[in-house]
Amino acid sequence: PRSVEEDDADNIGVLGGKKKYVGVKSFDRRLQTEHYVSEFHTEFLNYFEEGQAILGMEHVDAVAYGLERATGSAGCKPHVAAGALFWFTVMTTIGYGNTAPVTGGGRSLIFTLGFVSIIAFTGLIGQAGYVILTIADDAFQQHRWTRVLSRGLPAVLFWLTMLVLYMLFFAQMTRVYSANRHGYDDLNLYPFRDAVWFAYITMTTVGFGDYHLSHEEFLIGDMFYLPLIVLLGFVWLANFALKLSVFLMELLPVDENPLEDLLVRQRARKTTSDE
């Protein structure tokens, strides 16, 4: 039989886990990591015993005392790979939301270096998209049957297709990554539809946070290929957006600007009324 203290510790440990991880699914779909729950249990029991044995608290007060002080982070150590992944989500504006700075210093770092990183990343992706798009258009112009892919609606549909196919590739890659990291052979444990959803919210930088890369399981070696794959997806998205904007602009007459004409007429009407 289990003691009341053990039952209380389990209940409060799970509660603490839910408070920290509710609504968040890492690739292995756990609501809390084993490390966090274990550390929380250990801290809670220590504070619980301190409350009863040293401070002379009643059982209920000792439970509350332990709950207020246990954090589950006493055994935490700096995780370089996790920090790199967090900064990558800041720089790319993905921001899954599973981690966030809570101290003034941490938020100041995001306000300053984070903003600079976002600007630098935007310029980098824009330039990379321009280079790849220029090379691709030049290659299309080399052959008569591919020239149509360099402009207009065919170009928009081509880059949209490339983006969708790349999302499907990234989705499957995340399933394989998850299986290798957690040591299982059945990819169905991570449904393909969920992987596609994760790929979409990542490539579009929506980053809802319902699915995200798990920081505690991220390794230094992962930084040498996962971010590069994501960045290439951003390039496909940028190329599609650029071709779409050019196509939409071509639909309007070059010598007409409806918005500018409207503003000119409004200014003329206001000048006439003032006179």
Summary of the structure (lengths in Angstrom):
residues: 275
radius of gyration: 26.8
end to end distance: 94.0
largest distance: 94.0
contacts: 730
relative contact order: 0.11
helix: 74%
strand: 1%
